[in-house]
Amino acid sequence: MAIGPRLDLRQSQNLVMTPQLQQAIKLLQFSNVELADYVESELEINPLLERNEEREKNIDNNITSDQGVEDQNKPTQEDATLQDSHDIFDSANLPDNADTPLDTDYRNDYDGEIAGAGVIEHNIDAGSLNFGSLGNIAGSGGRTDFSNDRLSLEESLSEEKSLNKHLIEQLQMDISDSGSRMIGLHFIDGLAEAGWFIYDCQDIADQLGCDLHKVENILAKMQKFDPAGIFARNLKECLAIQLEDLNRLDPAMQILLDNLELLAAHDGDKLLKKCGVDKEDLTDMVAEIRALNPKPASLFDHQIIQPIIADVLMRKSPDGDWIVELNPETLPRVLVHEHYFAKVSKEIRKKEERDYLSERFQMANWLVKSLHQRATTILKVSSELVRQQDGFFRHGIKHLRPLVLRDIADIIEMHESTVSRVTSNKYMSTPRGLFELKYFFTSAISSTGVGDDYSAETVRHHIKILIDNEPVKKILSDDKIVILLKTEGIDIARRTIAKYREAMKIPSSVQRRREKNHSL
């Protein structure tokens, strides 16, 4: 075979992800908060995009879709020259089920992006236990009590003090030596998020070239800083510092701290013997420990929690059907200012400026179109989810159907990856509460008879009901739960019971028996 250059013609097919398609896909998986931020950034850089503030005040129509009912709101003639994203969100303009916006058939190329998206696991709170657990210890703790503080107007308007600033102020007041302050600053830098000191004193001494005894003395001084428990090196030390600050660290309490593993295991009998107290005293001691704060730094946690705003609203119509509509509060209202584009285009002479303006105009139009397609797709997927889970909304969690992404994708004729993106970080407000769209996708558990399969969420609900209602004298083991579920028609393995129980943070039968027999 001769080796040399030659020309070959080959024909092949491949998917080209244009920047516009990438933008549309990115918008589809954004949450409403991320979408609002993205639109704000586009408004800043694109002179042809404008926020429709006038319509935000006047428009109170929602995008509505129900089982057999459609909203007939239409844009007015005077707005025809301005392409408003809210106008094209109107249900009269939404495409029918034959259209597949934002959906590209790239099954082979992007299957990896949706791996594992068909099953969603949800943890259900098992409720508070009588004995309590170290993982749930929380309280005001320490010397700081804000319960009766009455802040003046000036104080309420002042900037919130950070933990670092609060500790540095105490360091400057309590320690005057500059070298010792340097060591103290290293301690402050070594604080973990909970307020514990996570490094070794020997490492600090070696790094700064000073005596280990001096480093330990400074740490002991800083452990008396506010909030109480700060700079502790472990849970035991954190609780001991707070108890000492409250003048409650007596010998019996110290023994209790030395045996925290028994407290976590709810072994009341051994604790009574080791502490040398009666049951009433031990109950009071445990209550005092539970009132402490194992994370003293949390008192200075000023992180603003972003509330969840539903993307989809669901309600019942007078005829008994479900009405599904997009939340207008989460829909960005932007428009393309075509008059401004036409006016500026006439005055432009340079090619670079003309190209720039044309590019901005195209990007503005594409953004409005992408927002429309995003709204259309979310509404289509949400409406089908409501149809599939009608039993859940009418009768409760026992009627939650097993469902995977492919089920919805096949019905609405979209790809699974599109459905996965739509249901990520999107929430629906329903008569039964606020749910993430992925909540309605659960794996199937086989039935023992010829009936329909059960969803994993329904099975978890059954398990929780059985455990909540178990008699004190007859704690249910995992094997017994398997038998009880089979009598209800649910075929499930013991290891699956254990997995679901642990996911719901429900202790084993041995631990539950110990808790109920020795509740303090």
C-alpha positions as CSV (number, residue, x, y, z in Angstrom):
1,M,0.0,0.0,0.0
2,A,1.5,3.3,-1.1
3,I,1.9,6.0,1.5
4,G,1.2,9.5,0.3
5,P,-1.3,12.4,0.4
6,R,-4.7,12.0,-1.1
7,L,-8.2,13.6,-1.0
8,D,-11.2,11.8,0.4
9,L,-14.9,12.9,0.5
10,R,-16.8,11.8,3.6
11,Q,-20.3,12.5,4.7
12,S,-21.3,12.6,8.3
13,Q,-23.8,14.1,10.7
14,N,-23.1,15.9,13.9
15,L,-24.8,18.3,16.3
16,V,-23.5,21.9,16.3
17,M,-24.3,23.8,19.5
18,T,-24.7,27.4,18.4
19,P,-24.2,30.1,21.0
20,Q,-28.0,30.8,20.7
21,L,-28.9,27.2,21.4
22,Q,-26.4,27.0,24.3
23,Q,-28.1,30.1,25.8
24,A,-31.6,28.6,25.4
25,I,-30.5,25.4,27.1
26,K,-28.8,27.4,29.9
27,L,-32.0,29.5,30.4
28,L,-34.1,26.4,30.7
29,Q,-32.2,25.0,33.6
30,F,-31.9,28.3,35.5
31,S,-34.0,28.8,38.7
32,N,-36.1,31.9,38.8
33,V,-33.5,33.7,40.9
34,E,-30.7,32.8,38.5
35,L,-32.9,33.8,35.5
36,A,-33.6,37.2,37.1
37,D,-29.9,37.8,37.6
38,Y,-29.1,36.8,34.0
39,V,-31.8,39.1,32.6
40,E,-30.5,42.0,34.7
41,S,-27.0,41.5,33.3
42,E,-28.4,41.4,29.7
43,L,-30.3,44.6,30.3
44,E,-27.1,46.3,31.4
45,I,-25.0,45.3,28.3
46,N,-27.7,45.4,25.6
47,P,-29.0,48.9,24.7
48,L,-31.9,47.4,22.7
49,L,-33.3,45.5,25.7
50,E,-35.6,47.4,28.0
51,R,-37.5,46.4,31.2
52,N,-41.2,46.8,30.6
53,E,-41.9,48.7,33.9
54,E,-45.2,50.1,32.7
55,R,-46.6,46.6,32.0
56,E,-45.3,45.3,35.3
57,K,-47.6,47.7,37.0
58,N,-50.7,47.0,34.9
59,I,-50.5,43.3,33.8
60,D,-51.9,40.8,36.3
61,N,-52.8,38.1,33.8
62,N,-51.2,34.7,34.3
63,I,-50.2,32.0,31.8
64,T,-52.9,29.5,32.3
65,S,-53.3,25.9,31.2
66,D,-55.8,23.4,32.6
67,Q,-57.4,20.1,31.6
68,G,-59.7,21.4,28.9
69,V,-59.6,25.2,29.7
70,E,-57.4,27.9,28.2
71,D,-57.0,31.6,28.9
72,Q,-57.9,33.8,26.0
73,N,-55.9,36.9,27.0
74,K,-54.3,38.6,24.0
75,P,-51.9,41.6,23.6
76,T,-53.3,44.9,22.6
77,Q,-52.7,46.5,19.2
78,E,-50.8,49.4,20.6
79,D,-48.1,47.1,21.9
80,A,-47.6,45.3,18.6
81,T,-44.4,47.2,17.8
82,L,-42.7,46.2,21.1
83,Q,-41.9,42.5,21.4
84,D,-42.6,41.9,25.1
85,S,-41.7,38.6,26.6
86,H,-44.8,38.7,28.8
87,D,-47.0,39.1,25.6
88,I,-45.7,35.9,24.0
89,F,-46.1,34.1,27.4
90,D,-49.8,34.5,27.0
91,S,-51.6,31.1,26.7
92,A,-53.2,32.2,23.4
93,N,-49.7,32.4,21.9
94,L,-48.4,29.2,23.4
95,P,-47.8,26.3,21.0
96,D,-49.8,23.1,21.2
97,N,-48.4,19.7,22.3
98,A,-47.1,19.0,18.8
99,D,-44.4,21.7,19.2
100,T,-41.3,20.9,21.1
101,P,-39.6,24.2,22.1
102,L,-36.0,24.0,23.4
103,D,-35.9,20.4,22.5
104,T,-33.1,19.0,20.3
105,D,-32.9,15.3,19.6
106,Y,-29.4,14.6,20.9
107,R,-30.1,11.4,22.8
108,N,-26.7,9.9,22.1
109,D,-24.7,13.0,22.7
110,Y,-26.1,14.2,26.0
111,D,-27.4,11.1,27.8
112,G,-24.6,11.6,30.4
113,E,-26.1,14.9,31.5
114,I,-29.3,13.2,32.7
115,A,-27.8,10.1,34.3
116,G,-29.6,9.4,37.5
117,A,-32.1,12.2,37.0
118,G,-35.1,9.8,36.9
119,V,-35.1,9.1,40.7
120,I,-35.4,11.7,43.4
121,E,-34.8,10.8,47.0
122,H,-36.5,12.9,49.8
123,N,-35.7,12.7,53.5
124,I,-38.6,12.9,55.9
125,D,-38.0,14.3,59.3
126,A,-38.5,11.5,61.8
127,G,-39.6,13.9,64.5
128,S,-38.0,14.8,67.8
129,L,-37.0,12.1,70.2
130,N,-37.7,12.2,73.9
131,F,-34.1,11.6,74.9
132,G,-32.6,13.9,72.2
133,S,-29.5,13.4,70.3
134,L,-26.2,15.2,70.1
135,G,-26.8,16.0,66.5
136,N,-29.9,18.1,67.4
137,I,-28.4,20.0,70.3
138,A,-29.2,23.7,69.8
139,G,-30.0,26.7,71.9
140,S,-29.0,30.1,72.9
141,G,-26.0,28.9,74.9
142,G,-23.1,31.0,76.3
143,R,-23.3,34.4,77.8
144,T,-25.1,36.1,74.9
145,D,-28.9,36.3,75.2
146,F,-30.8,38.4,72.6
147,S,-34.2,37.3,73.8
148,N,-35.0,40.5,75.7
149,D,-32.9,43.0,73.8
150,R,-34.7,46.2,72.7
151,L,-32.7,47.7,69.8
152,S,-33.0,51.4,69.1
153,L,-33.5,52.7,65.6
154,E,-29.9,53.6,65.3
155,E,-28.8,50.2,66.4
156,S,-31.1,48.4,64.1
157,L,-29.8,50.4,61.1
158,S,-26.2,49.8,62.0
159,E,-24.0,47.2,60.2
160,E,-24.1,43.7,61.6
161,K,-20.8,42.8,63.2
162,S,-19.0,39.8,61.9
163,L,-17.5,37.1,64.1
164,N,-14.0,38.0,63.1
165,K,-14.4,41.6,64.0
166,H,-16.1,40.7,67.3
167,L,-13.2,38.4,68.2
168,I,-10.5,40.9,67.1
169,E,-12.0,43.5,69.3
170,Q,-11.9,41.2,72.3
171,L,-8.3,40.2,71.4
172,Q,-7.2,43.9,71.5
173,M,-8.9,44.5,74.8
174,D,-7.8,41.3,76.7
175,I,-4.3,40.8,75.2
176,S,-1.8,43.7,75.1
177,D,1.4,42.0,74.0
178,S,1.9,42.4,70.2
179,G,3.5,38.9,69.9
180,S,0.6,37.3,71.7
181,R,-1.9,39.2,69.5
182,M,-0.2,37.7,66.5
183,I,-0.7,34.2,67.8
184,G,-4.3,35.2,68.6
185,L,-4.9,36.3,65.0
186,H,-3.7,32.9,63.9
187,F,-6.3,31.3,66.1
188,I,-9.0,33.5,64.6
189,D,-7.9,32.5,61.1
190,G,-8.0,28.8,62.1
191,L,-11.6,28.8,63.2
192,A,-13.9,26.4,61.5
193,E,-17.4,27.4,60.4
194,A,-18.9,26.0,63.6
195,G,-16.5,28.1,65.7
196,W,-14.1,25.3,66.7
197,F,-10.3,25.6,66.4
198,I,-9.3,23.0,63.8
199,Y,-5.5,23.2,64.0
200,D,-2.9,21.8,66.4
201,C,-1.2,24.1,68.8
202,Q,2.1,22.5,68.0
203,D,1.7,23.5,64.3
204,I,1.1,27.1,65.3
205,A,4.1,27.1,67.6
206,D,6.3,25.7,64.9
207,Q,5.0,28.1,62.3
208,L,5.6,31.2,64.5
209,G,8.7,29.9,66.2
210,C,7.4,30.3,69.7
211,D,7.0,28.2,72.8
212,L,4.2,25.7,72.8
213,H,3.3,26.5,76.4
214,K,2.7,30.2,75.4
215,V,0.5,29.2,72.5
216,E,-1.7,27.0,74.8
217,N,-2.0,29.7,77.4
218,I,-3.2,32.2,74.7
219,L,-5.7,29.6,73.5
220,A,-7.0,29.1,77.0
221,K,-7.5,32.9,77.3
222,M,-9.3,33.1,74.0
223,Q,-11.6,30.2,75.0
224,K,-13.1,32.7,77.5
225,F,-14.1,35.0,74.7
226,D,-17.7,35.6,73.7
227,P,-19.6,33.7,72.5
228,A,-19.0,31.0,75.0
229,G,-17.6,27.8,73.5
230,I,-15.6,29.6,70.8
231,F,-12.1,28.1,70.1
232,A,-13.1,24.7,71.5
233,R,-11.2,21.8,69.8
234,N,-14.0,19.2,70.0
235,L,-17.6,18.9,71.1
236,K,-16.8,17.9,74.7
237,E,-14.6,20.9,75.2
238,C,-17.2,23.2,73.6
239,L,-19.9,22.0,75.9
240,A,-17.6,22.1,78.9
241,I,-16.6,25.8,78.3
242,Q,-20.3,26.8,78.1
243,L,-21.2,24.9,81.3
244,E,-18.2,26.4,83.1
245,D,-19.4,29.8,82.0
246,L,-22.8,29.0,83.5
247,N,-21.1,27.7,86.7
248,R,-22.7,24.2,86.0
249,L,-19.6,22.1,85.4
250,D,-19.8,20.0,88.5
251,P,-18.2,16.5,88.8
252,A,-21.4,14.7,87.7
253,M,-21.7,16.9,84.7
254,Q,-18.0,16.3,83.8
255,I,-18.6,12.5,83.9
256,L,-21.6,13.0,81.6
257,L,-19.4,14.9,79.2
258,D,-16.8,12.2,79.4
259,N,-19.4,9.7,78.2
260,L,-21.1,11.5,75.4
261,E,-21.1,8.3,73.4
262,L,-23.5,6.8,75.9
263,L,-25.7,9.8,75.7
264,A,-25.8,9.5,71.9
265,A,-26.7,5.8,72.2
266,H,-29.5,6.7,74.7
267,D,-28.0,4.3,77.3
268,G,-29.6,5.7,80.4
269,D,-28.8,2.8,82.7
270,K,-25.0,3.1,82.3
271,L,-25.1,6.9,82.6
272,L,-27.0,6.6,85.9
273,K,-24.3,4.3,87.3
274,K,-21.4,6.4,86.1
275,C,-22.7,9.8,87.1
276,G,-24.0,8.5,90.5
277,V,-27.3,10.5,90.2
278,D,-30.9,9.5,90.1
279,K,-33.1,9.6,87.0
280,E,-34.5,13.0,87.7
281,D,-31.1,14.6,88.1
282,L,-29.9,12.9,84.9
283,T,-32.9,14.2,83.0
284,D,-32.1,17.8,84.2
285,M,-28.5,17.4,83.2
286,V,-29.4,16.2,79.7
287,A,-31.8,19.1,79.3
288,E,-29.0,21.5,80.3
289,I,-26.7,20.0,77.7
290,R,-29.4,20.1,75.0
291,A,-29.8,23.9,75.7
292,L,-26.2,24.5,74.8
293,N,-24.9,25.5,71.4
294,P,-22.4,23.1,69.8
295,K,-21.8,25.7,67.0
296,P,-21.1,29.0,68.8
297,A,-20.2,30.7,65.6
298,S,-23.8,30.3,64.4
299,L,-24.8,33.2,66.6
300,F,-23.0,35.5,64.1
301,D,-24.3,33.8,61.0
302,H,-26.0,36.6,59.1
303,Q,-26.4,34.8,55.8
304,I,-29.6,35.9,54.2
305,I,-31.7,32.8,53.3
306,Q,-33.3,33.2,49.9
307,P,-37.0,32.2,50.2
308,I,-38.3,29.7,47.6
309,I,-40.7,31.3,45.1
310,A,-42.9,28.9,43.2
311,D,-42.4,28.9,39.4
312,V,-45.8,27.2,38.8
313,L,-49.1,27.8,40.5
314,M,-51.7,25.1,40.7
315,R,-55.3,25.5,41.9
316,K,-58.7,23.8,41.5
317,S,-61.2,25.1,39.0
318,P,-64.9,25.3,39.8
319,D,-65.6,22.3,37.7
320,G,-63.1,20.2,39.6
321,D,-60.2,20.2,37.2
322,W,-56.8,21.5,38.0
323,I,-55.6,24.9,36.7
324,V,-51.9,25.1,36.1
325,E,-50.4,28.5,35.5
326,L,-46.9,30.1,35.6
327,N,-46.2,32.5,38.4
328,P,-46.1,36.0,36.9
329,E,-43.8,37.2,39.7
330,T,-41.0,34.9,38.3
331,L,-41.4,35.9,34.7
332,P,-39.0,38.5,33.5
333,R,-40.7,41.2,31.4
334,V,-38.4,42.6,28.8
335,L,-39.0,44.0,25.4
336,V,-37.0,44.8,22.3
337,H,-37.1,48.5,21.5
338,E,-37.6,48.3,17.7
339,H,-38.3,52.0,17.3
340,Y,-34.9,52.8,18.9
341,F,-33.2,50.3,16.7
342,A,-34.8,51.8,13.5
343,K,-33.9,55.3,14.6
344,V,-30.3,54.6,15.4
345,S,-29.8,52.4,12.3
346,K,-30.5,55.4,10.0
347,E,-27.8,57.5,11.6
348,I,-25.0,54.8,11.7
349,R,-22.3,55.1,9.0
350,K,-19.5,52.9,10.2
351,K,-19.5,49.2,9.5
352,E,-18.3,48.3,13.0
353,E,-21.1,50.2,14.6
354,R,-23.7,48.7,12.2
355,D,-22.4,45.2,13.0
356,Y,-22.5,45.8,16.7
357,L,-26.1,47.1,16.6
358,S,-27.2,44.2,14.4
359,E,-25.7,41.7,16.8
360,R,-27.3,43.4,19.8
361,F,-30.7,43.4,18.0
362,Q,-30.4,39.7,17.2
363,M,-29.4,38.8,20.8
364,A,-32.3,40.8,22.2
365,N,-34.8,39.0,19.9
366,W,-33.2,35.7,20.8
367,L,-33.4,36.3,24.5
368,V,-37.2,37.2,24.3
369,K,-37.8,34.1,22.2
370,S,-35.8,31.9,24.6
371,L,-37.7,33.3,27.6
372,H,-40.9,32.4,25.7
373,Q,-39.7,28.9,24.9
374,R,-38.6,28.4,28.5
375,A,-42.0,29.4,29.9
376,T,-43.8,27.2,27.3
377,T,-41.7,24.2,28.2
378,I,-42.1,24.6,31.9
379,L,-45.9,24.9,31.6
380,K,-46.1,21.9,29.3
381,V,-44.1,19.7,31.6
382,S,-45.9,20.9,34.8
383,S,-49.3,20.3,33.2
384,E,-48.4,16.8,32.3
385,L,-47.0,16.1,35.8
386,V,-50.3,17.3,37.3
387,R,-52.2,14.9,35.0
388,Q,-50.0,12.0,35.9
389,Q,-50.1,12.6,39.6
390,D,-53.8,13.5,39.8
391,G,-54.3,10.9,42.5
392,F,-51.7,12.4,44.8
393,F,-53.2,15.9,44.6
394,R,-56.7,14.6,45.3
395,H,-56.1,11.8,47.9
396,G,-52.6,12.2,49.3
397,I,-49.1,10.6,49.2
398,K,-50.5,7.1,49.2
399,H,-51.6,7.7,45.7
400,L,-48.3,9.0,44.4
401,R,-47.5,7.1,41.1
402,P,-44.1,5.8,40.2
403,L,-42.8,8.1,37.5
404,V,-39.5,8.6,35.6
405,L,-38.3,11.3,33.2
406,R,-38.9,9.1,30.1
407,D,-42.6,8.8,30.9
408,I,-43.2,12.5,30.7
409,A,-40.7,12.9,27.8
410,D,-42.5,10.4,25.7
411,I,-46.0,11.9,26.3
412,I,-45.0,15.5,25.5
413,E,-42.6,14.4,22.7
414,M,-39.4,15.9,24.2
415,H,-36.1,14.5,25.1
416,E,-35.4,13.3,28.7
417,S,-32.6,15.8,29.1
418,T,-35.1,18.7,28.4
419,V,-37.5,17.4,31.0
420,S,-34.5,17.0,33.4
421,R,-33.5,20.6,32.9
422,V,-37.1,21.9,33.3
423,T,-37.6,20.1,36.6
424,S,-34.3,21.2,38.1
425,N,-34.6,24.0,40.7
426,K,-38.3,24.6,39.7
427,Y,-41.0,24.6,42.3
428,M,-44.8,24.2,42.1
429,S,-47.2,25.6,44.6
430,T,-50.1,23.1,45.1
431,P,-53.0,22.7,47.5
432,R,-50.8,20.1,49.3
433,G,-47.8,22.4,49.7
434,L,-44.7,23.6,47.8
435,F,-42.9,20.8,45.9
436,E,-39.9,20.7,43.6
437,L,-40.9,19.3,40.3
438,K,-38.4,16.5,40.7
439,Y,-40.3,15.4,43.8
440,F,-43.0,13.8,41.5
441,F,-40.4,11.4,39.9
442,T,-39.9,8.3,42.0
443,S,-38.8,4.8,41.3
444,A,-41.3,1.9,41.4
445,I,-41.7,-0.8,44.0
446,S,-43.4,-3.9,42.9
447,S,-46.7,-5.0,44.3
448,T,-47.3,-8.6,45.5
449,G,-50.5,-9.0,43.4
450,V,-51.6,-7.9,40.0
451,G,-52.2,-4.2,41.0
452,D,-50.1,-1.2,40.0
453,D,-46.6,-0.7,41.4
454,Y,-46.0,1.7,44.3
455,S,-43.8,4.7,44.2
456,A,-40.7,4.8,46.5
457,E,-42.1,7.9,48.2
458,T,-45.3,6.1,49.0
459,V,-43.4,3.2,50.5
460,R,-41.3,5.5,52.7
461,H,-44.6,7.1,53.9
462,H,-45.9,3.6,54.8
463,I,-42.7,2.8,56.7
464,K,-42.9,6.0,58.7
465,I,-46.6,5.5,59.5
466,L,-45.8,2.0,60.8
467,I,-42.9,3.1,63.0
468,D,-44.8,6.2,64.3
469,N,-47.6,3.9,65.4
470,E,-45.6,1.0,66.8
471,P,-46.4,0.1,70.5
472,V,-43.8,0.9,73.1
473,K,-43.7,-2.8,74.2
474,K,-43.5,-4.1,70.6
475,I,-40.9,-2.3,68.5
476,L,-41.0,-3.3,64.9
477,S,-37.9,-4.7,63.3
478,D,-37.1,-4.3,59.7
479,D,-38.1,-7.9,59.1
480,K,-41.4,-7.3,60.7
481,I,-42.0,-4.2,58.6
482,V,-41.3,-6.3,55.5
483,I,-44.1,-8.7,56.6
484,L,-46.5,-5.9,57.4
485,L,-45.9,-4.2,54.0
486,K,-46.5,-7.5,52.1
487,T,-49.9,-7.7,53.8
488,E,-50.6,-4.3,52.2
489,G,-49.5,-5.6,48.8
490,I,-46.0,-4.0,48.8
491,D,-43.2,-6.4,47.8
492,I,-39.9,-5.0,49.2
493,A,-36.6,-6.4,50.5
494,R,-35.3,-5.9,54.0
495,R,-32.2,-4.0,52.9
496,T,-34.5,-1.5,51.1
497,I,-36.4,-1.0,54.3
498,A,-33.2,-0.3,56.1
499,K,-32.0,2.1,53.3
500,Y,-35.3,4.1,53.4
501,R,-35.4,4.2,57.2
502,E,-31.8,5.5,57.4
503,A,-32.7,8.1,54.7
504,M,-35.5,9.3,56.9
505,K,-33.1,9.4,59.9
506,I,-35.1,6.8,61.8
507,P,-33.0,4.8,64.3
508,S,-32.9,1.0,64.2
509,S,-35.3,-1.1,66.3
510,V,-32.7,-1.6,69.0
511,Q,-32.1,2.2,69.3
512,R,-35.9,3.0,69.3
513,R,-36.5,0.4,72.0
514,R,-33.8,1.9,74.2
515,E,-35.1,5.4,73.6
516,K,-38.7,4.5,74.6
517,N,-37.7,2.4,77.6
518,H,-35.2,5.1,78.9
519,S,-36.8,8.3,77.8
520,L,-35.4,11.2,80.0
